[in-house]
Amino acid sequence: MAQSIPEIYGSLVFNDKIMREKLPKDMYKALKKTIENGTHLELDVANSVAVAMKEWALEHGATHYTHWFQPMTNFTAEKHDSFISPTGDGQVIMEFSGKELVKGEPDASSFPSGGLRATFEARGYTAWDPTSPAFIKDRTLYIPTAFCSYSGEALDKKTPLLRSMDTLNKEAVKILRLLGNTEVKHIDTTVGPEQEYFLVDKDLYNKRKDLIFCGRTLIGAPAPKGQEMEDHYFGTLKPRVSAYMHDLDEELWKLGIPAKTKHNEVAPAQHELAPVFDTTNVAVDHNQLTMEIMKKVAAKHNMVCLLHEKPFEGINGSGKHNNWSMSTDTGVNLLDPGKTPAENTQFLVFLVAVIKAVDDYADLLRISVASAGNDHRLGANEAPPAVVSIFLGDELTEVLKAIENDEFFVGHGAVQMDIGAKVLPHFVKDNTDRNRTSPFAFTGNKFEFRMLGSSSSVANPNIILNTAVAEVLSQFYGELKDVPADGMESAVHELLKKTIKEHKRIIFNGNGYTDEWIEEAEKRGLYNLVSTPDALPHFTDEKNEKLLTSHHIFTHAELHSRYEIKLENYVKTLHIEAGTMVEIIQKDLLPAVTTYMEKLAQTAALKKSVVPDISVSAEAALLTRLTELSETMVKDLERLKEDTAMAEYEVDKNLLKSAKLYQSVVLTDMEKVRVSADAAEALIPDSILPYPTYGKLLFSISD
């Protein structure tokens, strides 16, 4: 008999219910205290948890355990150890101690470090994160952990994320106390990351070197049909895709990942999955797992899940919407305006704090989503522009104007929608955002940061967002802490008024795609950091370094290591892409062009041999055009090779210069090569092409 969803959900997670069942009461209480209050975990508690965790894992068929961590790549890492311990008489027992639970010692030598460790300090340490539950996958007990170097620096994304959550919690509670809220003891940031992706047939994928090596197509003539009919968005799920989504949901639910929404996206073969909100740390772990499970389940259906930001030219790329809010331990969403936002002081303080934080640190938010892949996507017709701005909607914008001008806010109330058909119910119009051109939009009771690329870790933007908002709340506290209680209301009003005047430039409710907005943004003094090499140098600007080091999110060395790693990743990505393009053109496309030209020449000669006076103008025209394209391709390819070598030569001398050469020269060369390559491909029969076309890739999942 099939299991119900409640039976499946969380069945492979060492969650609170399992801990309560398996642990002695005193140990359970001690562990909960550690999780909720961040207190130190005693070894006797760790030993008790380890025994219970091992017994539960063995009951579910696990044979190994692993400390699962997130190095400074966009992937996760794991080293598996078995539970067996030899007894000396040729037998084994299954053991797992508190020390093994709390700390692991993987080799750190081959992970990106940005200079944080030397070769002779290769050892790294993993430390259990009890706030993110352990789980079982592939008969292994996975223990979420932080990862640090031999000398103690953070080598991962989890550690700074946890630091940022602690910082925001501390500053938010202080502000709430000033506002008279004495009940709240803890603030958690919550995140719900929507995940977009493509599905293509595995057999076709295996014939595309660019997809295999780069995750995106480097050449490809457009298919006769793309997304122009707008028929794929929210369209009927094809049976093969529906079966995949069903299996994906089940696998995610077993791991306690609250997959909620699934649908077709705009581009052919593109889809989306959205989960229910969770605390930021857990949401980040879940999103990393989601991307991994997406790929694994796709393989079972003879498909490949593509998570690159722009796998196909000319159609929508894939992003990730980071829905962010703040919730109290008393169950209140601090970004919920309630029915009368103009009278909700607590909401307005936190709303304005976010506005100021985004304006002050827009460059850091842009940097947090910067990658070679995302550069192709931002500013296209499915993604926000590289200029960071905030959409508030008409009502909240009017509320802030009223505060700024010391006016009484006259709300319009809920607007009833009457769509004409009497049989249909009336409903209230949503006055929050559906403006997809906005990078940072208020959506009812949360902010949605839409600049993330599909493959990126959601840890990066949330580290920046948490810390920036914490800094502003700290500034607010400094201005209000000495105000007497009877003057607090007036002081808060003046603080809000001043902050709105100083930071309203970041608010924009219009179309972010227009040239007029880009010009207006420049007049307002907003950043327009179009590419990763444009953005990254701002990472170490004085104000940004002060923010991240003063709140102890990064040390000076940790901050500069991330800058270097991001630059290295950009350079390596484009170097691989350039090399892959050279190989595809030289080994695949040009030989196919030559083969087709030979066939054309043979056909023309054969026709002439039978009917000497017959016209061969069609063959001659095709031969002439393909010859021109081949010669252009070869010439442009040689330039690409030379410029790639020039950019690579600078890597060890000046990494930023190398990145800028790859961005401004090598990418331009690749685009030139692509023009003639795509034109040639469009003239060659599919039977001669050595790789599948866009038409086949995008419409391969037809049943």
N, C-alpha and C positions, 0 to 999 in steps of 0.2 A: 504493500500500500504506500502510495506517495506521501511524503511528509508535507505538512502544511508550512506556509511561510513562517509563522511564529516558531515552529519547531526547527526550521532551518536557520533562522536568523541568529547570528552570533554563536552557532553551535561549535565553531572552531576557535572561539575567543575565550581567553582566561579573564572573563569579565567580573564585574562586581558580584553577580549572582553566584558564580562558581567560587570566587574567593570566600564568600560568606559561608558557603557549604563546606569547603575544604579546610579552611583555617580555624584554629582555636579562636574563641571570641576575643581574647586579649590581643592575639597577634593580628587579627582582622582589624581591630580598632586602632592598633599602632600603625598598621599599613595605611589605613584611611586617613589618619592624622598626617602622615608623610605626604600623601597625595594631595590632600586638601589645603594643608598649611605650609608645605614645603619644608617640613622639619627633617632632621637627620634620620636616616634609616639605620637602626641598630642591627648588629650582626645576627643576634638571636632571631629577630624578626625576618631577616633575609634568609636564614637557614630554614625557618618554618615555611616561608613562601616557596622556597626552592623545592622542598620535599613535596608540598601540595601541587606545585606546578608540574613537577616531574611525574607524579602519579597520574594527574589528569592527562598529561601528554601521552603517557604510555597507554592509558585506556583508549586513546584515540589513534593508536598505531604508530606514534612517533618513535623514532629510533635515535634521532640526533637533536641537538639544539644549536642555535646560532645567534650571535649578537648581530642584529640587523641595524645598519647605520647608513647615514646619508653623507658621503664624502662630497667634496666640492666639485662634483660633476652634477648632471641632472639625473643621475641614476642612484640606485641603492647598492650596498655591498654586504657580503655575508661570508663567513667562514664556518663550516659545519664541523661539530665535534659530536661523537656518539656518547650516549649515556653509559657505555660499558666501562667497567673497571675490573681488570683481572684479579682473581682471588689467590693465585699462586698454585692452585691444584688443577689447573687446566679449565677452570670455570670462570664465569664472569658474574658480576652483580651490576645492577643499574643504579648509578649514583649521579647526584647533582647537588652541589653544595651552595650555600649562600654566597661564598666567595666567587664561585663560578657564575652565579646569577648576576651579582653586582658588577663584576669587572671581567673584561676579556682583554687579550693582548694580541691583536692582529698586527701583522707587519704593515707599516705605513709607508714603506719606501716608494711604492709606485703610484700612490695617489697624488693628485695635484696638491701642492703645499704653498706655492708662491714664495718660496724661500723660508718657510717657517721651520723647516727641519733640515739638518745636514745628513749626508749618507750614513755617517756613523751613529746617527740618532734615528735609525729606521723604525724602531719600535713605536707602536701607537697603542693607545688604550681606549677601550669602549666601556662606558658606564651606563648601567640600567636606568631607563627613564620610567619610573613607576606610574607616571601620569598617562602613559599610552599603553593599552593592554597588550599582553603577549598573545600570540595566535599560532595556529598550526597550519602549515602549508607544505604539501609534498612530503608528508611524514616527518617533518622537522618542526620543532618548537622555535618560533621566531620571537626574539626578545628585543623590542625597540631600545636603542641605545644612543648615547652621545659618543662622539669620537674626538679624541685629543692627541696631541703629539707627546713625545717623550718629555719635552720641556713644559708641557701643560697648556699650549695654545690650542684653541678650537680648530679642528680640521674638518668641521662638518657644518651643516645648515641647521641642525636641531639645537645645538648649544646657544648660538646667538638668538634664535627664535624664542627659546625659553627665557633667556635674559630679557628680551624685549617685552614678553608677556608679563614678567615680574615687574618690570619698570612701569608699564602702563597701569597695572593693578595698583601699585603704590601711589602713583600720582592721582589716579581717578578717585581712590578712596579719600585722599586728602581733600580734594575739591568737594566731594559729597558731604564730608563733615562740615565744611564751611557753609554749605547750603542748607545745613540743618538735618541732613540724613544721617542718623546714628545707627540705623539697623544694618546697613550693608557692611560686610566684612571683607568681601572679595569681589573683584571684577575679572571676568574672563572675556577675551576677545573671541568672537565666533566667526567661522568662515564656512561658506558653501561654494566650492569651486566647480563651476560648470565645465565640462570637458568635451571639446569638439575633436573629431577624428574622421579619417577616411578608411574605407574598406575596399581592397582590390583583390582579385583572384591571385592565389599564391603561385600558380603555374606561370601566369603572365609576369608577376613581380620578379620571379627568378630569371627572367630574360632581360631585365632592365638593370644594367650595372649602376646607373645613377641612383636608382631607388635603393639598391643594396648598399652601396658605399656612402651615399649622401642623404638618403631619406627623402630626396626630392628629385624631380626630373630636371635635367639640365638642358635638354632639347625636347622638342615635340611640337609638331604643327597642331593647331587647334582642330578639334573635332567639328564636324558640320553642325552638331548640336551641343551646346554647353548648358548654361543655366538661364539663358535668355527667356525661356518660356515660363520660368518661375513655377514649374510644376513639381519640383522635387521637395521643396520646403514644406514640411508637415504633411507630405504625401503619404499614401498607403505604403506600409513597409513591405518590401519584397519578402517572400517566404524564407529565403536563405538568410537574409538580414534579420528577420524576426526571430528565427531560430537561434542565431548568434546572440541577439540581445537577451533572449530568454535565458540562455545558458550563462551569459555574463552576469545578469542580475542574480542568479542563484549562487554563483561563485562568490560574488561580492557580498551577498547577504550572509553567507556562511561565515565570512570574515568580519561581520558586524559593520559593514560599510553600507550606509543607508541610501543605496541607489533608489532614486525616486522617479525621475522623469527621463523619457527616451523619445527621440523623434528624428526624422530626416532633417538635415540642414539644407542650406541653399544650394550648394554645388552638387552635381551628380556624384554619387558614391560617398557623400559626406553625411555625418550623423552627429548627434550630441547626447550626452548623458549628464544628468544633474543630480547631486545628492542632497539630502537634508543637511542643515547646518550642524556643525559640531565645534567643540573648542578648537582653537587654531592649531595647536600642536597635533591633536588627533586628526584633524582635517588634512593637514599636510601629510602625515603618515598614510592616511587613507588614499589620498590622491596619488601618491607614489605607487601604492599597491594597485590602485585602479588602472593606471597606465600599464603596469606589468601584466595584470590579469587580462586586460583588453587584448594584448598581443598573444598571450597564451591561448585564450579561448578562440581567437581568430584562426590560429594554426589548426585547431581541431576541426574547423569548418573549411579547411583548405583555402583560407583567406589570410591576408596580411593587414594588420591595422597600422596605418600611417599616422604618426603624431607630429610630423614636421609642420611648421607654420605655413608653408606654401609649397605643397608637393607638386602642384600643377599651375602652370602659367595661364593667366587669362580667366581663371575662375576663383571663387572665394578660397581663402586660406583658413586655417583653423586657429582659434584662440582659446582662451580660458578665462571665464569671468569670475573674478574674486569677490564674492559677496561678503562684506565685512561689517560687523557690528560689535557692540559692547553690551554684555549682560551681567547683571548682578547676581550674587548668590541667593537673593530673595526673589529671583524670577522676573526682574524688570529689564526690558531692553532700553538702554539709555538713548537710543536713536529713534525711539517710537514717539512721534510728536503728540499722540493722543488726539482727542477731538478738537482741542483748542491750542494749537502749537504756540500761538502768540502769548498765551498765559502760562506756558509750561517752561518755567525758568531753567529747570534741570536739563531738559531737552535742548534748549537754546544755547546753554553754556557749552554742552558737548558738541552740538552742531557747529557752532562758530569756532570751537577749538579745532575741529577737523578741517574747516575751511582754511584757517590760518596755517595749519600744519601742511596742507597740500600746497598752498601758495609758497610758503617758506622753503619747502623741500621738494618742489616739483622735479628738480633735476635728479634727485636721488630716486624718486619714484620711477622716472624714465630709465635710469640706470638699472634699477631692479628688474626690469623686463628686457634689457638690452641683450640681443644675440644676433648672430648672422642670419638666422632663419627668420626672426621676428622683424628684421629690417625690411624684408621683402613684403611683409604683410601690413605694417602700420601705414595708415594713410590710404590704403586701397579701399574698394567699395564695400568691404565687409568689416572693417576695423577702424578704430578711432585714429586720428592723426597723431603725429609725434608731439604735438603741442598738448600739454596737460591742462585741462580746464575742468570745472565742476558744473554739472547740470543740477539745478535744485527744483525746477518746476515753478509754475507761476505763483502758486500760493505762498510757498516758503520764500521766494524772492520778494514778494510783496511784504511779507512779515518783516524781513530784514530791512527793507526800505523804510518801513514804518518806524523801526527802532532807530535807524540811522538819522531820520528826520524828526524824531520826537513826535511822531504822529500816532493817533489811535488807529489800530488796525481794524478795518471793516472787512470781514471775510465775506466771501460770496456764498459760503455754505456748499453743501453737497449738490452737485449738478446732476439732475435726473436725465438719463439718456432715453429718449423715445425714438426708436428706429423705424416707426411707421406701421409695422405689422401688429395689429391688435392682439393676435394670439400669443405674441412673444412678451415675456415679462419686462417691466422697466427695471433698470439697474443703475447704480450710481457710477458716474464717470470717474475714472482714476485720474487724479491730478498729479501723479508722480510720473516718472520718466519712462518713455519708450523711445527715446532719442538715441539711436544706435551709433551716432557719430560722436557721442560724448565719452571721453576717456574715463571720467570719474563721476558717476551719476547717483543721485539720491533716488532710491526706489522704494519708498514707503516707510521702511523702518531700518534701512541699512544703506550702505554705499556700495556700489558695484564698480570695481576697478577693472576696466575692460582691455587694458593694454597687454595683458599677459599672453605669451605665445603658448601654443598647445603642448609643447614638450617641456616647458619650463617647470621648475619646482616652485610651488606657491609659497615656499618659505621666504624667498627673497623679498617680494613686495610687502609681505606681512611684517617682516623684521623692520623695514623702513616705516611703514604705516604706524605700527605700534609705537615705535620710538619717537617719531615726529609728533604724534598726538600727545604722548607722555610729556615731551618737552614743552609743548604749548600749555598743557594743564599745569605743569610746574611753574611756568611764567604767570599764569592766571592766579595760582595760589600765592605767589610772591606779592602780587598786587592787592590781593584781598585779605591776606592773613591777619593784618592789623586793624581791619575795619570793625568797628563795634557792631553788635548784632542789630541795633536799630537803624544802622546806616547801610546794612548789607544790600538791601534791595536796590537802593539808589546806586551803590557802587557797582553792582553787577550790571545794571542798565548802562552805566557810563563805560564800563569795560567792553560790553558787547557793541555799543555804538562806535567806540574808537576802533575796535578790531574789524568791524564790518567796513568802515571807511577805508582802513589801510589795506584790506585784502579782497575787496569786492571785484578787483580786476580779474580774479581767477574764475569768477562766476560767468558762465556763458550758456544760454539756453537754446542757441540757434544751431544752424547746420555747420558742423565742424569740417566739412569737406570743401567748402568754398574758398577760393583764393582771397576773397574779401576778409574772411575770418583770419587767415594766416597773416594778412597785412595788419589787421586790427590787433591780433595777438602780439605782433612785434611792437606796435605803438604802446601797448599796455606793459611792455617789458617782460613778456612771458618767454620762456625758453622754447626753441624749436630745434631740438637735437635729433636731426633726421636719421643719423646712422650711429651704430655702436661706437666707432672711433670718435665721433663728435661728442658723445655722451660721457664715455668713461673717464676722461681726464677730470671731470667735475667730482668724481668720487672722492678725491683727496683734497678738494677745496677746503679752506680753513673752517668755514662754517659747518661743513658736512663732517669733517673729521672731529670737530669739537662736539657735535651732536652725538656721534656714535661712540666716542671714547669717554665723554663725560658721564654718560649713562651706563658705561661698562658693557656695552653690547659687543664692541671689539676693542682689543688693544691696538696701539699704533701699528704693531707688526701684523696683527690679524687683518686690519683694514687694508694695508698696502698689499698683503698677500692676495686678497680677493680682487683687487684692481689688476694685479699681474695675471692672475688665473683667468679672469674674464678676457683680457687682451690676448693671452695665449690661446684660449679656446676659439676666439674669433679668427685669429691667424691660421690656426690648424684647420679649422672648418673650411675656410676658403682655399687653403692649399690643397686639401683633399678634393674639393670640388673642381679646382682647375685641373688637377692631375687626372681626375675621372673623365672630365670633358675631353681632354687630349686623347685618352685611350679610346673612348667611344667613337670619336670622329675618325681617328686613324685606323682603328681595328674593325670598326663596325660600319659606320655610315659611308665613308669614302669607298671602301671595297664594294658596298651595295650600289653606290652610284656608278662605279666603273662597270659592274656586272650589267646594270640596266643599259648603260650606254653601248656596251658590246652587243646586247640583244637588239637595241635599236639599229645599230650599224648593220648587223647581220640581216635584220628584217628589210632594211632599205636596199642592201645589196641583192638580197633574194628577189625582191620585187623587180628591181632593174634587170636582173638576169632573165626573168620571165617576160616582162614587158618593158623593153628598153626606154620607151618614152614616158613611162608612168611617173606621176609626181611622188616625190618622197619629201615634200616640204614639211609635213607634220613631223616626221622622224628627224629631219634636219633641224627644225626649230627646237625640238626637245633636246637634241644632242648639243646644240649651241648653248641653250640655257643651262643645261646641266654642267657643261664644260666651264661656263662662266662662274657658276656657283661653286664648283669644285676648286677652281683656281683662287677664288676669293676666300674659300674656307681654308685652304692650305696657307695662304698668305696671312690671314688673321690668326690661324693656329700657331704659326711661327712667332708672331708678335706675342701671343698669349704665353708661350713657353719662355720667351725672353723676359717678359715683364714679371712672370711668376718667379723666375730665378732671381731677378733684381729685388723683388719684395722679400723673398726668403733670405737673401744675403743680409738684409737689415735686421733679422730676427734677434740675433745675439748682440747686435750693436745698439739698436734703438727699437724696442718692441712697438712703441706707439707709432713711430714712423713706418714700420713694416705694416702695421694694421691699416694705416691710412693709404699706403700704396696698394694693398689688397683691395681696399674699399673703392678708391678712386680710379685705379688703373686696371687691376686684374679683373674686377667685376665688369668694368666697361668692356674690356677685351672679350670676356665671356659672352656678353650680350651681343657683340658684333659677330662672333662666331655663330651664335645661335640664329641670327637672322638668316644667313645663307644656309645653315644646316636645316632649319625648319622649312625653308623654301624648297630645298632639294628633296626633303622627306615627302613633302606634299605631292611631288611629281613621280615618286617611285611606287610601284605596286606593292601591296602588303606582302605578297608572296616572296618578294626579294628582300624586303626590310628584315634585318636580323633581330629586331626587337618590336614589341607590340606598340601600336599607336595610342594616342590619347583616347580615341574613340573606343578602342578595345578595353583599355584600362578603366575608363570611367563608367562604361556600361557593361562590364563583364559580369556583374552580379545581377543577372537578369531573371533567375528563377526563384 
